Amino acid sequence: MPLPGPQTLAATTDADIIGYGGAAGGGKTDLICGLSLTEHQRTIIYRKEGTQLEGITDRFEEIIGPGYISGQPKVCKFEGKKIEFAGLTDPNSHKKYQGRPHDLKCFDEATEIEEYKVRFLMGWKRSSDPNQKMRVLMTFNPPTTAEGEWVIEYFGPWLDPNHSNPAAPGELRYYTTDPETGKDMECDGPEPIILEGEEVYPESRTFIPAKVEDNPYYMESGYKSTLQGLPEPLRSQML
């Protein structure tokens, strides 16, 4: 079961694309694990470096027990579900996953992954099961480099303080690609629109902020004190 508050909101939202986090300790890893194990059939979890996935695979084994994860790259097979783990270090590493369908695509610490790779891989969010919900989940802390700031524009209504039409946490907004500019175009709702003579269905997007105070387990363990002891600007970013 997800924790009450932001984690439940993220687990139950109807959004096609979910941004979640914004601070350390908000339950990002457990949201990925929970959705993979309870809501989806085929999942892939990406990180910038393959070695960075060890924390997530360790958490899976804490939940379901050892012996379900094997191979290189690692794959978890559990009760008919398949969960893959992938690093995206090399410039063309994303192309290895071209055409690979998954009904849940997770980008953990998305600010560390190049935007073009994320957008490319989102193209194979699909399932042959008409009853299977499909999601993209991006979890991240605030970007610490200029390369990661693309998420602020991508989730502009929620993260850009100067956005002309801000959105509330969990509010759905709808987007498609403008055929003239190739950039995101916000739409009025989920209803199909006609662009260059073609019927286009907008996808829904949302962002849900979460912080350490939303995680009673970390609060009880004193993790907030650890974050408060970090040097600036890391302290403010992680809190």
FIKOL-661691 format. One line per field, with one value per residue (C-alpha): x, z, y; residue in one letter; residue number from 1. Coordinates in steps of 0.05 Angstrom, whole numbers, plus 5000, padded with zeros to 4 digits. Example, Ala and Ser with C-alpha at 12.3 -4.5 7.8 and 13.67 -1.06 7.14 Angstrom:
BEGIN
u: 5246	5273
w: 5156	5143
v: 4910	4979
resn: A	S
resi: 1	2
This chain:
BEGIN
u: 5000	5026	5037	4980	4991	5035	5053	4980	4964	5020	4999	4926	4930	4902	4961	4999	5064	5079	5134	5145	5192	5229	5263	5302	5265	5196	5188	5209	5242	5183	5135	5173	5175	5103	5075	5120	5097	5023	4999	5041	5062	5124	5167	5234	5272	5326	5383	5440	5491	5476	5513	5464	5409	5437	5396	5331	5348	5366	5298	5262	5297	5277	5205	5199	5259	5323	5328	5282	5334	5388	5425	5465	5431	5390	5319	5268	5215	5161	5092	5087	5114	5179	5219	5282	5338	5377	5434	5437	5510	5532	5507	5470	5451	5378	5375	5385	5314	5282	5218	5217	5146	5134	5070	5111	5173	5209	5264	5296	5333	5309	5348	5412	5387	5388	5321	5327	5337	5276	5232	5258	5245	5175	5155	5149	5102	5051	5017	4977	4930	4873	4859	4930	4943	5005	5049	5114	5142	5198	5226	5277	5306	5318	5370	5441	5468	5444	5435	5380	5339	5298	5249	5231	5206	5175	5135	5131	5061	5082	5157	5169	5152	5144	5096	5036	4986	5010	4980	4965	5000	4967	4927	4925	4948	4946	5000	5018	5073	5065	5079	5107	5157	5167	5157	5106	5038	4989	4917	4851	4836	4839	4793	4825	4845	4860	4931	4951	4890	4906	4867	4914	4901	4936	4972	4962	5018	5023	5074	5067	5117	5141	5190	5219	5163	5115	5153	5140	5192	5248	5223	5225	5296	5322	5338	5315	5372	5420	5393	5395	5469	5488	5527	5491	5465	5457	5420	5365	5360	5352	5302
w: 5000	4984	5041	5053	5018	4957	4946	4944	4897	4850	4853	4837	4788	4718	4687	4630	4652	4725	4756	4829	4883	4888	4954	4984	5026	4995	4977	4904	4904	4939	4890	4832	4867	4888	4820	4786	4833	4839	4778	4718	4676	4640	4672	4656	4705	4676	4711	4683	4706	4710	4777	4806	4801	4858	4910	4873	4863	4937	4955	4909	4945	5013	4991	4953	4978	4943	4881	4833	4802	4756	4691	4664	4652	4712	4704	4759	4745	4798	4795	4719	4720	4686	4711	4674	4698	4648	4649	4598	4602	4530	4479	4440	4498	4491	4421	4450	4477	4413	4399	4468	4496	4570	4604	4659	4641	4701	4697	4766	4779	4712	4718	4708	4642	4577	4554	4484	4513	4557	4501	4454	4503	4521	4450	4468	4527	4503	4517	4477	4537	4529	4604	4625	4647	4617	4653	4649	4718	4727	4797	4814	4862	4839	4784	4808	4737	4677	4638	4685	4682	4624	4675	4698	4628	4618	4682	4675	4704	4769	4774	4738	4787	4728	4688	4662	4681	4742	4762	4830	4852	4819	4770	4700	4640	4568	4515	4445	4397	4353	4282	4261	4318	4343	4414	4467	4457	4514	4497	4530	4551	4532	4472	4404	4362	4288	4269	4195	4178	4229	4292	4352	4423	4477	4534	4606	4651	4725	4779	4852	4902	4960	5015	5075	5120	5078	5096	5169	5165	5148	5197	5253	5233	5238	5164	5163	5210	5160	5105	5149	5161	5088	5061	5020	4966	4971	5037	5007	4944	4982	5031
v: 5000	5070	5119	5168	5235	5246	5173	5152	5210	5188	5115	5130	5188	5179	5216	5183	5217	5228	5270	5254	5279	5344	5327	5269	5217	5226	5152	5153	5084	5051	5083	5051	4984	4986	5003	4951	4895	4911	4950	4929	4869	4894	4948	4978	5022	5068	5105	5145	5093	5019	5015	5065	5013	4972	5010	4995	4921	4916	4946	4896	4839	4868	4867	4801	4762	4740	4697	4733	4780	4753	4765	4823	4872	4850	4825	4810	4757	4752	4722	4731	4802	4822	4882	4903	4949	4991	5041	5097	5119	5116	5168	5114	5068	5086	5056	4986	4991	5015	4977	4945	4953	4965	4987	5022	5062	5091	5142	5145	5211	5235	5300	5259	5230	5269	5295	5266	5196	5202	5226	5173	5116	5140	5123	5049	5057	5007	4940	4890	4883	4933	4931	4947	5019	5049	5099	5138	5154	5204	5211	5264	5314	5386	5388	5402	5415	5456	5391	5369	5433	5406	5376	5447	5464	5395	5402	5478	5490	5456	5474	5540	5597	5644	5600	5639	5585	5546	5479	5449	5385	5325	5368	5339	5379	5354	5358	5337	5356	5418	5392	5460	5471	5400	5425	5410	5442	5446	5426	5443	5372	5299	5305	5291	5351	5357	5376	5379	5337	5282	5265	5271	5248	5290	5255	5276	5299	5316	5330	5311	5340	5297	5310	5274	5298	5256	5192	5172	5116	5164	5216	5164	5144	5216	5222	5295	5312	5281	5325	5386	5373	5376	5436	5488	5489	5413	5421	5465	5423	5357	5386
resn: M	P	L	P	G	P	Q	T	L	A	A	T	T	D	A	D	I	I	G	Y	G	G	A	A	G	G	G	K	T	D	L	I	C	G	L	S	L	T	E	H	Q	R	T	I	I	Y	R	K	E	G	T	Q	L	E	G	I	T	D	R	F	E	E	I	I	G	P	G	Y	I	S	G	Q	P	K	V	C	K	F	E	G	K	K	I	E	F	A	G	L	T	D	P	N	S	H	K	K	Y	Q	G	R	P	H	D	L	K	C	F	D	E	A	T	E	I	E	E	Y	K	V	R	F	L	M	G	W	K	R	S	S	D	P	N	Q	K	M	R	V	L	M	T	F	N	P	P	T	T	A	E	G	E	W	V	I	E	Y	F	G	P	W	L	D	P	N	H	S	N	P	A	A	P	G	E	L	R	Y	Y	T	T	D	P	E	T	G	K	D	M	E	C	D	G	P	E	P	I	I	L	E	G	E	E	V	Y	P	E	S	R	T	F	I	P	A	K	V	E	D	N	P	Y	Y	M	E	S	G	Y	K	S	T	L	Q	G	L	P	E	P	L	R	S	Q	M	L
resi: 1	2	3	4	5	6	7	8	9	10	11	12	13	14	15	16	17	18	19	20	21	22	23	24	25	26	27	28	29	30	31	32	33	34	35	36	37	38	39	40	41	42	43	44	45	46	47	48	49	50	51	52	53	54	55	56	57	58	59	60	61	62	63	64	65	66	67	68	69	70	71	72	73	74	75	76	77	78	79	80	81	82	83	84	85	86	87	88	89	90	91	92	93	94	95	96	97	98	99	100	101	102	103	104	105	106	107	108	109	110	111	112	113	114	115	116	117	118	119	120	121	122	123	124	125	126	127	128	129	130	131	132	133	134	135	136	137	138	139	140	141	142	143	144	145	146	147	148	149	150	151	152	153	154	155	156	157	158	159	160	161	162	163	164	165	166	167	168	169	170	171	172	173	174	175	176	177	178	179	180	181	182	183	184	185	186	187	188	189	190	191	192	193	194	195	196	197	198	199	200	201	202	203	204	205	206	207	208	209	210	211	212	213	214	215	216	217	218	219	220	221	222	223	224	225	226	227	228	229	230	231	232	233	234	235	236	237	238	239
